[in-house]
Amino acid sequence: MGRCKESKIIYSTKTLAKIVYEPEAILQDEESFWQDERPQELTKLWAKAVNYPINYDKWRKKIREWAGIPIFERKDHVFMENAEKIINSKNEFLEKAIPLLCSYLPEDADLNVTVHFTAFIPSRAFAHEDVVINVNADYWKNNVENILNTLIHEIFHAGYSYCRDVRTEERMKDERLYSMLDNLQSEGICTYVGYKALSAFPAPDEKDYKLLDITSEVERSLKDVNEVFSKIGDLSKEELQKLVWEKCVMDRGYYVIGANMCRVIEEKKGRKRLIETLTEGPVSFLKLYNLLVKQEMRLQIKL
């Protein structure tokens, strides 16, 4: 058994408990809450990385409204019930999840990561050093299955980070281009692994998988991604970042096209070859994909 299958994934509910039991104390010392609570600290780092301004006034209003709900109602709120289901089923989840995750990683990959549960942050979930899950995000539609499948996606980011650290290809001189290619591969493989996990972890409301199953949507996303990459050198850093956010994140270009690239590689060259691209790097990933598809489905990216 390789190291991957021995990975330890920790759940932390400390911050969520504080939100449930001590919202008044949070409001009395907001600065400490955002500084000392790990998921809040990571949310700030995530927001800075993606250039997303946190609306603290909106957050404060939500916490005040939450504090106005009696404690017994807060404890029994639907999103708390869902959080308890996730936490109580941790062992059962990991027994199925870890072998599945490791089947798309090198045997010695490291999946050790802490999953922090919180609420009322702008993102529904993200991986930035650790994994953060916003249990009351509207996106979940109060369905635990949607969250569990997203956990597959986010935890896989830890495995991708391991592969990044042992990567064999040299980074490109154009850091902006290389970073964008890295994001395409990263979000692509994490989305693809979540997609392949649907039989074990259904996600009836996950939009990315629905887009991935519609040829016209894959073609639309390809057009969007090609457009964004064609603007490198023509737009300022801020303008390009805004376009990436719009086309590749909000319109799901990175996720749909990256996942489709993984699907093509696995179907035509096998899973072993797909895993090899993770330790080679995003340029190798791109070149291999383009070799396997017709001209009209290629990514038109100048390297």
C-alpha positions as CSV (number, residue, x, y, z in Angstrom):
1,M,0.0,0.0,0.0
2,G,1.4,3.4,-1.0
3,R,1.4,6.5,1.2
4,C,-1.6,8.0,-0.5
5,K,-4.0,5.4,1.0
6,E,-2.6,6.0,4.4
7,S,-3.3,9.7,4.3
8,K,-5.0,11.4,7.3
9,I,-7.9,13.8,6.6
10,I,-8.9,15.8,9.6
11,Y,-12.3,17.5,10.1
12,S,-12.4,20.7,12.2
13,T,-15.7,22.1,13.4
14,K,-14.2,24.6,15.9
15,T,-15.2,27.7,13.9
16,L,-18.7,26.4,13.1
17,A,-19.3,25.7,16.7
18,K,-18.4,29.3,17.6
19,I,-20.8,30.6,14.9
20,V,-23.6,28.5,16.4
21,Y,-23.0,29.0,20.1
22,E,-21.2,32.4,20.3
23,P,-22.3,34.7,17.4
24,E,-22.6,37.6,19.9
25,A,-19.0,37.2,20.9
26,I,-18.0,37.1,17.2
27,L,-19.7,40.5,16.7
28,Q,-18.0,42.0,19.7
29,D,-14.5,41.1,18.4
30,E,-14.8,40.6,14.6
31,E,-11.1,41.3,14.0
32,S,-10.0,38.4,16.3
33,F,-12.5,36.1,14.7
34,W,-11.2,36.8,11.1
35,Q,-7.6,36.6,12.3
36,D,-7.6,33.7,14.8
37,E,-10.1,31.3,13.2
38,R,-8.4,29.2,10.5
39,P,-11.2,29.1,7.9
40,Q,-11.7,32.8,8.2
41,E,-8.0,33.5,7.8
42,L,-8.0,31.2,4.8
43,T,-11.0,32.9,3.3
44,K,-9.1,36.2,3.4
45,L,-6.2,34.5,1.6
46,W,-8.5,32.9,-0.9
47,A,-10.2,36.3,-1.6
48,K,-6.9,38.0,-2.1
49,A,-5.7,35.2,-4.5
50,V,-8.7,35.5,-6.7
51,N,-9.1,39.3,-6.2
52,Y,-12.6,38.9,-4.7
53,P,-13.5,41.7,-2.2
54,I,-15.1,40.3,1.0
55,N,-18.2,42.3,1.8
56,Y,-17.8,42.5,5.6
57,D,-21.0,44.6,6.0
58,K,-23.0,41.9,4.4
59,W,-21.3,39.3,6.5
60,R,-21.9,41.3,9.7
61,K,-25.6,41.7,8.8
62,K,-25.9,37.9,8.4
63,I,-24.2,37.2,11.7
64,R,-26.5,39.7,13.5
65,E,-29.6,38.1,12.0
66,W,-28.2,34.7,13.0
67,A,-27.5,35.9,16.6
68,G,-31.2,36.9,16.8
69,I,-32.3,33.3,16.4
70,P,-32.7,31.4,19.6
71,I,-29.9,29.0,20.4
72,F,-32.1,25.9,20.2
73,E,-33.3,26.9,16.7
74,R,-29.7,27.6,15.6
75,K,-28.6,24.1,16.7
76,D,-31.5,22.5,14.8
77,H,-31.1,24.6,11.7
78,V,-31.2,22.6,8.4
79,F,-27.6,23.5,7.5
80,M,-26.5,22.4,11.0
81,E,-28.3,19.1,10.6
82,N,-26.5,18.6,7.3
83,A,-23.2,19.5,8.9
84,E,-23.8,16.9,11.6
85,K,-24.6,14.3,9.0
86,I,-21.3,15.0,7.2
87,I,-19.2,14.9,10.4
88,N,-20.9,11.8,11.8
89,S,-20.4,9.9,8.5
90,K,-16.7,10.9,8.2
91,N,-15.3,7.3,8.6
92,E,-17.8,5.9,6.1
93,F,-17.1,8.7,3.6
94,L,-13.3,8.4,3.9
95,E,-13.4,4.6,3.5
96,K,-14.9,5.1,0.0
97,A,-13.3,8.4,-0.8
98,I,-9.6,7.8,-0.2
99,P,-9.2,4.7,-2.5
100,L,-11.1,6.6,-5.2
101,L,-9.0,9.7,-4.8
102,C,-5.7,7.7,-4.7
103,S,-6.7,5.8,-7.9
104,Y,-6.0,9.1,-9.8
105,L,-2.8,9.9,-8.0
106,P,0.8,8.5,-7.7
107,E,1.0,5.8,-5.0
108,D,3.2,8.1,-2.8
109,A,1.0,11.2,-3.1
110,D,0.2,13.0,0.1
111,L,-3.5,13.7,0.7
112,N,-3.0,14.8,4.3
113,V,-5.3,17.9,4.8
114,T,-7.6,19.5,7.3
115,V,-11.2,20.2,6.3
116,H,-12.6,23.3,8.1
117,F,-16.3,23.8,8.4
118,T,-17.7,27.4,8.6
119,A,-20.6,29.4,7.5
120,F,-21.6,32.8,5.9
121,I,-18.4,33.2,3.8
122,P,-18.6,34.3,0.1
123,S,-17.3,31.0,-1.3
124,R,-19.2,27.7,-1.0
125,A,-15.9,25.8,-0.8
126,F,-12.2,26.2,-1.7
127,A,-8.8,24.6,-1.2
128,H,-6.1,27.0,-0.1
129,E,-3.5,25.4,2.1
130,D,-6.4,23.5,3.8
131,V,-10.0,22.9,2.6
132,V,-12.8,25.2,3.7
133,I,-16.5,24.2,3.4
134,N,-19.3,26.8,3.8
135,V,-22.1,24.6,5.1
136,N,-24.9,27.1,4.6
137,A,-24.1,28.0,1.0
138,D,-27.3,28.3,-1.1
139,Y,-25.5,26.2,-3.9
140,W,-26.0,23.0,-1.8
141,K,-29.8,23.3,-1.9
142,N,-29.7,21.7,1.6
143,N,-28.6,18.5,0.0
144,V,-25.7,16.7,1.9
145,E,-24.9,14.7,-1.3
146,N,-23.8,17.9,-3.1
147,I,-21.4,18.7,-0.3
148,L,-19.9,15.3,-0.1
149,N,-19.1,15.2,-3.8
150,T,-17.5,18.7,-3.5
151,L,-15.4,17.3,-0.7
152,I,-13.9,14.9,-3.3
153,H,-13.0,17.8,-5.5
154,E,-11.5,19.9,-2.8
155,I,-9.6,17.2,-1.1
156,F,-8.1,16.2,-4.4
157,H,-6.5,19.6,-4.6
158,A,-4.1,18.4,-1.8
159,G,-3.1,15.5,-4.1
160,Y,-2.6,17.9,-6.9
161,S,-0.4,20.1,-4.7
162,Y,1.8,17.1,-4.0
163,C,2.2,16.5,-7.8
164,R,3.0,20.1,-8.3
165,D,5.9,19.8,-5.8
166,V,7.4,16.9,-7.7
167,R,6.8,18.2,-11.2
168,T,9.4,17.4,-13.8
169,E,8.8,20.1,-16.4
170,E,10.4,23.5,-16.0
171,R,8.2,26.4,-15.3
172,M,7.7,28.7,-18.3
173,K,9.3,32.2,-18.3
174,D,5.9,33.6,-18.8
175,E,4.6,33.2,-15.2
176,R,1.2,34.5,-15.9
177,L,0.6,32.0,-18.7
178,Y,2.0,29.1,-16.7
179,S,-0.1,30.0,-13.7
180,M,-3.2,30.0,-15.9
181,L,-2.3,26.6,-17.4
182,D,-1.7,25.3,-13.9
183,N,-5.2,26.4,-12.8
184,L,-6.7,24.8,-15.9
185,Q,-5.1,21.4,-15.1
186,S,-5.8,21.7,-11.3
187,E,-9.5,22.6,-11.6
188,G,-9.8,20.2,-14.5
189,I,-8.5,17.1,-12.7
190,C,-10.4,17.9,-9.5
191,T,-13.6,18.3,-11.4
192,Y,-13.0,15.2,-13.4
193,V,-12.3,13.1,-10.3
194,G,-15.5,14.4,-8.7
195,Y,-17.4,13.5,-11.9
196,K,-16.0,10.0,-11.9
197,A,-17.1,9.7,-8.3
198,L,-20.8,10.3,-9.0
199,S,-21.7,6.6,-8.7
200,A,-20.4,6.6,-5.1
201,F,-21.1,10.3,-4.3
202,P,-24.1,11.6,-6.4
203,A,-24.3,15.4,-6.8
204,P,-27.7,16.0,-8.4
205,D,-27.3,19.8,-8.4
206,E,-23.6,20.1,-9.5
207,K,-23.7,22.3,-12.6
208,D,-20.2,21.4,-13.9
209,Y,-21.1,17.8,-14.5
210,K,-24.2,18.7,-16.4
211,L,-22.2,21.1,-18.6
212,L,-19.6,18.4,-19.1
213,D,-22.3,16.0,-20.5
214,I,-23.5,18.5,-23.1
215,T,-21.3,18.7,-26.2
216,S,-22.4,22.3,-27.1
217,E,-21.5,23.5,-23.6
218,V,-18.1,21.9,-23.8
219,E,-17.6,23.7,-27.2
220,R,-18.8,27.0,-25.6
221,S,-16.4,26.6,-22.8
222,L,-13.5,25.8,-25.2
223,K,-14.3,29.0,-27.1
224,D,-14.3,31.0,-23.8
225,V,-11.0,29.5,-22.6
226,N,-9.3,30.1,-26.0
227,E,-10.5,33.7,-25.9
228,V,-9.1,34.3,-22.5
229,F,-5.7,32.8,-23.3
230,S,-5.5,34.8,-26.5
231,K,-5.7,38.0,-24.5
232,I,-2.5,37.4,-22.6
233,G,-0.2,40.3,-23.5
234,D,-3.1,42.5,-24.7
235,L,-4.7,43.1,-21.4
236,S,-3.4,44.5,-18.1
237,K,-2.9,42.2,-15.2
238,E,-6.1,43.5,-13.6
239,E,-8.1,43.3,-16.9
240,L,-6.9,39.7,-17.6
241,Q,-7.7,38.6,-14.0
242,K,-11.2,40.0,-14.4
243,L,-11.7,38.1,-17.7
244,V,-10.4,34.9,-16.2
245,W,-12.8,35.2,-13.3
246,E,-15.7,35.8,-15.6
247,K,-15.0,33.2,-18.3
248,C,-13.0,30.5,-16.6
249,V,-14.4,30.6,-13.0
250,M,-17.9,32.0,-13.0
251,D,-18.7,30.6,-16.5
252,R,-16.8,27.4,-15.5
253,G,-14.3,27.4,-18.4
254,Y,-11.4,26.0,-16.4
255,Y,-13.6,23.3,-14.8
256,V,-15.4,22.1,-17.9
257,I,-12.5,22.2,-20.4
258,G,-10.0,20.9,-17.9
259,A,-12.2,18.0,-17.0
260,N,-12.9,17.3,-20.6
261,M,-9.2,17.2,-21.3
262,C,-8.8,14.6,-18.5
263,R,-11.6,12.6,-19.9
264,V,-10.1,12.5,-23.4
265,I,-6.7,11.5,-22.1
266,E,-8.0,8.7,-19.9
267,E,-10.3,7.4,-22.6
268,K,-7.6,7.4,-25.3
269,K,-4.4,6.8,-23.3
270,G,-5.6,5.3,-20.0
271,R,-5.6,6.4,-16.4
272,K,-1.9,5.8,-15.9
273,R,-1.0,8.3,-18.6
274,L,-3.4,10.8,-17.1
275,I,-1.7,10.5,-13.7
276,E,1.7,10.9,-15.4
277,T,0.6,14.3,-16.7
278,L,0.1,15.4,-13.0
279,T,3.7,14.9,-12.2
280,E,4.9,16.2,-15.6
281,G,3.0,19.5,-15.5
282,P,0.4,21.6,-17.3
283,V,2.3,22.1,-20.5
284,S,2.7,18.3,-21.0
285,F,-1.0,18.0,-20.1
286,L,-2.0,20.6,-22.8
287,K,0.3,19.1,-25.5
288,L,-0.9,15.6,-24.9
289,Y,-4.6,16.6,-25.1
290,N,-4.1,18.6,-28.3
291,L,-2.4,15.6,-29.9
292,L,-5.5,13.5,-29.2
293,V,-8.3,15.7,-30.6
294,K,-9.2,17.2,-33.9
295,Q,-8.2,20.7,-34.7
296,E,-11.6,22.2,-33.8
297,M,-11.4,20.9,-30.3
298,R,-7.8,22.0,-29.6
299,L,-6.8,24.7,-27.2
300,Q,-5.2,27.4,-29.3
301,I,-2.6,28.5,-26.7
302,K,0.8,29.8,-27.8
303,L,3.6,28.3,-25.7
